[in-house]
Amino acid sequence: MELTRRDAVVVLGLTGVGAGVSGRLVEQLDDDPFAESVAALAGTVYPSAVDLDGEFVRTYLAGRLESERSEYAYVMDAFDTLDEHAMRLYSREFTDIGVGRREDVLRDLGVDAASAERHGSVPERIRYLVDELLFVLYTSPTGGRLVGNENPTGHPGGLESYQQEP
């Protein structure tokens, strides 16, 4: 199941951000270390059935950065610590290690047990982004199909799904 730029724009539109996503900002994120780290994080927390298109993550980030860049600085700063921790454990940056080792880094930092807080500790800020990535996955029509939700809230259509026999 492939997530694309369109999926990200649809979800951003539901949150009131998507209409203004700048293609130029999406392109600027092509080689951005933060965008690469977020793509690696998404690849770690998303189910293996998801084929992650790099434009999906960059488009999502572009929308979030355009709407609230100063607030996102807190989340972005947490990724420096994530890389430092991966270097301590595996002598490589977070993006350069496999999924299993990325899971170990997240667990070792306590991200799995942290509550999501944009202004909180490093694990809480990373958890904030994990929760956002899961939100954008499961509220997109493509990602919603993974959990049997063909028509996530806010998306038009889907009359057949409401008329199915249990």
Summary of the structure (lengths in Angstrom):
residues: 166
radius of gyration: 16.4
end to end distance: 25.5
largest distance: 54.4
contacts: 494
relative contact order: 0.15
helix: 69%
strand: 2%
